[in-house]
Amino acid sequence: MDGETGQLVWSEEYSTEYNERAVAGAVDAEGNLYVIGRAFGTGFYDVIVQKYDGDSGFGQWSQLIASSVMLDDVGWDIDVDSQGRAVVCGLLGTSPADADAMVAVLDPVFGETVWQQNLPGAVNNIEVMAGWVAVADNDDIILGTRTWTSDTGYDVVLTRRAAQDGTEVWSQRWNSGGTGADDPRTMILSDDGDVLVAGVSGGDYLVARFDGLTGAHHWDNRYAGPPDWYDVATCLATAPDGTVVASGYSDGSGTGWDMTTVGFDPTDGSQLWVHRFDGYTLSDEARAMAVGPDGDVAVVGYCYSYDAGNDGVIAYYDAGAATAVEIAPVASALTRAYPNPFNPSVTVSFRLAEAGTASLDIVDARGRRVAGLVSGHQTAGDHDVQWHGTDGQGRSLPSGVYLAVLRTAQGLSSRKLVLAE
């Protein structure tokens, strides 16, 4: 996208007329785009890695990586080293239950494989992401994945591979103890090169730190929600002051899953602060994080309700403070209408991201405005308005389909209403 006008610069599609999937991307120093995912190739799904020119979108090369048996494979993550080489990881099936964790380096010019290592012991599940790569300062590669045994359940598996040929520098299989599942959901490198892992352990947030040079375990900690049910950390970041920030979804007391963000001390892993965001008292989940240079942490995810479905949400936090800076939905929108169908009245709910002028009108099936419910300045937050199925003069309208239309400075939001006989 153009940074000044927002105009589309280019777009490309790749299709084999099957269910392809792009999973992750990375950009090199020259602005070229690398993409990894899965595509139909050898009669099953294979790992696909592609390179596109950043200016034109021209496809420079496309490579498939497949297992030696006839099973589905998938690419999970991608990074680019200082030489412009694509560093990739994925899952190669070896049996219906088992798989190899694959890590490879591809030449930037033709996409040819420089080296590839297949590491046994992975769980064959191409739907749950379980592989992450990161390039260290000297171009060595850190791979994070998981394994499972009946003795210890899920364990975190980390390995560092030499940049030149993929030989093992160190390998770490970590278990918190017993058979409780230690299931990683993401991995990043800290600014000083240590490995940070987040996920779920025994039904609680798991955050752990490992030495990037040796693989030694530094610390791990948990976070359990108020009812101590099931809590999963799905994304991870570090703030400029070193604070390790994890977010995901955590069971609340009568609020369903809440988008919960926790700050951990980088030295010993102790909890510094916790913020819980409850959107619609159902499922709220963080999916990604970004940290600004001033230390603000943006957590992006969704809120779910039966009526509105999934709505985007973003929460901003000061990573060094114990209070939230701001929490706001991505956009003002209608959130629900109940009951629907209705007779004689319906409650229309909407949320405003910020205070300002807003209007809520009822429009018939031919697009004609038949009633106005809200007009003028409105405060930020949640609002409920009743409509009794009448026009602007209070006359009853016939049964049928109508639209509630919310207009704000951010745009339009509409919801279908059915007036029953």
CORLIN-V619784 format. One record per backbone hydrogen bond with DSSP energy under -1.0 kcal/mol. NH is the residue of the N-H (numbers start at 1). CO is the residue of the C=O. Records with the same first field share a line. If there is no record, write none. Layout:
NH = CO, CO
This chain:
2 = 7
6 = 2
20 = 18
21 = 38
23 = 36
24 = 36
26 = 34
28 = 32
31 = 28
33 = 52
34 = 26
35 = 50
36 = 24
37 = 48
38 = 21
39 = 46
41 = 44
46 = 39
47 = 65
48 = 37
49 = 63
50 = 35
51 = 61
52 = 33
53 = 58
57 = 53
60 = 51
61 = 51
63 = 49
65 = 47
71 = 69
73 = 45
74 = 91
75 = 37
76 = 89
77 = 89
79 = 87
81 = 85
84 = 81
86 = 106
87 = 79
88 = 104
89 = 77
90 = 102
91 = 74
92 = 100
94 = 98
95 = 98
99 = 122
100 = 92
101 = 119
102 = 90
103 = 117
104 = 88
105 = 115
106 = 86
107 = 112
111 = 107
114 = 105
115 = 105
117 = 103
119 = 101
122 = 99
124 = 97
125 = 123
132 = 144
134 = 142
136 = 140
139 = 136
141 = 161
142 = 134
143 = 159
144 = 132
145 = 157
147 = 155
149 = 153
153 = 149
155 = 147
156 = 174
157 = 145
158 = 172
159 = 143
160 = 170
161 = 141
162 = 167
166 = 162
169 = 160
170 = 160
172 = 158
174 = 156
182 = 154
183 = 200
185 = 198
186 = 198
188 = 196
190 = 194
193 = 190
195 = 210
196 = 188
197 = 208
198 = 186
199 = 206
200 = 183
201 = 204
202 = 181
204 = 201
205 = 223
206 = 199
207 = 221
208 = 197
209 = 219
210 = 195
211 = 216
215 = 211
218 = 209
219 = 209
221 = 207
228 = 225
231 = 203
232 = 249
233 = 199
234 = 247
235 = 247
237 = 245
239 = 243
242 = 239
244 = 264
245 = 237
246 = 262
247 = 235
249 = 232
250 = 258
251 = 230
252 = 256
254 = 252
258 = 250
259 = 277
260 = 258
261 = 275
262 = 246
263 = 273
264 = 244
265 = 270
269 = 265
272 = 263
273 = 263
275 = 261
277 = 259
284 = 257
285 = 302
286 = 248
287 = 300
288 = 300
290 = 298
292 = 296
295 = 292
297 = 317
298 = 290
299 = 315
300 = 288
301 = 313
302 = 285
303 = 311
304 = 283
305 = 309
309 = 305
311 = 303
313 = 301
314 = 328
315 = 299
316 = 326
317 = 297
319 = 295
321 = 318
326 = 316
328 = 314
330 = 312
333 = 351
335 = 349
336 = 349
338 = 347
342 = 418
346 = 387
347 = 338
348 = 385
349 = 336
350 = 383
351 = 333
352 = 381
356 = 378
358 = 376
359 = 407
360 = 374
361 = 405
362 = 371
363 = 403
364 = 368
367 = 364
370 = 362
371 = 362
373 = 360
374 = 360
376 = 358
378 = 356
381 = 352
383 = 350
385 = 348
387 = 346
391 = 395
392 = 370
394 = 391
397 = 389
400 = 419
402 = 417
403 = 363
404 = 415
405 = 361
406 = 413
407 = 359
408 = 411
411 = 408
413 = 406
415 = 404
417 = 402
419 = 400
420 = 342
